[in-house]
Each structure stands twice: as C-alpha cells, then as structure tokens.
Amino acid sequence: MKFSVYVGAVAILGLSACSNTGADYRPIVDGAQDTAYETDLSACAEVADQRGYLNGDVQNGALLGTGLGAVVGGLSEGLGGALIGGVLGAGIGAGSQAWDTQDERKQIVKNCMKGRGHNVVG
C-alpha cells in the first residue's frame, strides 16, 4: 500500500512539472533571431498560455482514470484498493492529457510564429 501512495505522489509531481512548458518552446527558424523574433515569440507564448493545463480534456482524463482505477483497485483489493486505484487512475489520466496539452501549446507557438512571417523549421 505504501508503494501505491509513493507512485501517486510521483504522478502528481510529474503533472505539476508540466505547468511551465509547451508555451516556452523556442522554435528553430530559418532566418535571424532578432528583436522582431523575440517580440513575436513572447506574444506567441502568451497565446499558447491560453491553453491551460486544467482544461476539459485533462479533467475528463482524470475522471475516466479515477473511475477505471477505482473499479480495478476495488476488484483486487476491496474498498482500500478502490481508493488507491482511483487516486492513481486520476493522476495517470490527467497526466496523459496534460502531456498532450504540452504538445498542443508547442504547436500553438509554432503556428503563431509562422503566422507572423517566421520560417519555422523545427
């Protein structure tokens, strides 16, 4: 049981580590990284920040993970297992969707920079 608690804590810490990524992506451009690049990058990061990590997809992932984890944990370990399974499932479900959100934020930065005339290559 202690192992499950540690795994849950690690999942929650991993999820919180995502809170400042994605929008901080610095795309590689074919061209100068001058003042205009920096200004546009700052503005695009603000746009990407609008896609928050506590969005509906992350909340749905947490709810689905909670339900599945509780059922699986309850079948194997009873009420205590259901509680632990629910917590772990929530962390895994939310973490998975938060990872996707990080990629979405990175793509928002790329698209925004392209829209501002930068030749983004990576």
N, C-alpha and C positions, 0 to 999 in steps of 0.2 A: 504494500500500500504506500509506503514512503517513496518508493521509486516512482509511482504514478504522480505523486504530488510534485516531485522534482521535474518530471517530464512536463507537467502542466506549467510550472513556473518558467521553464526554459522556453516553451511555446509562447507564453505571454511576453517574455522579454524579447524574443525574436520578432514578434509582431510590433512591439513598441520601437524597435530599432529601425523599422521601415518608415517611421514618421517624417524623416527629413531627407528622403531620397526620391529619385524619379524626376522631380521638378528641378533638382540641382544638376542635372545632366548637362555636360558641355559638349555639344555636337562638334564633330570634325567637319570643317568646311574647306572647300577649295577656294581659297581667297584669303584676304587679310583678316586677322582677328584684331581689328582696330577699335576705336571708340564706338563706332556705329554697331559693331558686333556685340560689344559688351552691353550697350544700352538696350539693343534688341533682345539679347539673351536674358537680361534682367526682367524685361517686360514679359517675355515668353514664360519665364519661370513663375511669374505671378499668375499668368493664365493657367498654367499647369497645376498650381496650388489650389485652384478652384475645384479640382477633382480630389476631394478629401478622402482620407483612409477610412472614415466611418460612413461610407456611402451605403446605399441599399444592397449592393452586391455583397459587401463584406458582412453586413447584418444578416442577410439571407444565408450566407455560408456558415455563420456562427449558429444560427437557428437550426439549420439542417444538421450540422455537426453535433450540436447538443442532443438533438433527437436520436440520431443514429448511435452516438456514443452511449447515451443512456440506455437504449434498448440492448445493445451488445453487452455493456457492462452489467446491466441488470440480469441478463440471461446467464451470465457466467458467475457473477459474484453477489447477486441479490441487490438490496437497496443501496448499500455502500458502493458497490460496483457501478450501479446506475449513476450515482452522484459523481464518482470519479470519471466514469466514461463520458458523462455529459460535459464536464469541465474540459476534459482533454479534447473531446469532439468539437467543442466550441472554439478552442484555441487553434486546432488544426483547420477547421472550416474557415474561420476568419483569417487565419494566416495565409492560407492558399489564395483567397480572394484579395487580400492586401498585396500579395506578391504580384498578382495580375494588375492591380491598381498602380503599382510602381512602374510596370511596363507601359501602362496607358499614359501615365504622366510623362515618361520619357518620350513617347511618341508625340504627345501634345507639344513638347518643346521642339522636336524636330519639325513637325508640320508648321508650327508658328514661325520658326526661323526661315523655312522655305517660303512661307507666305510673305515674309519681309524682304525677300530677294536674296537670301544667302544660299549658296550652292552647297547644301548639306550632303556629305558623302558617307557619314557614319555617326 
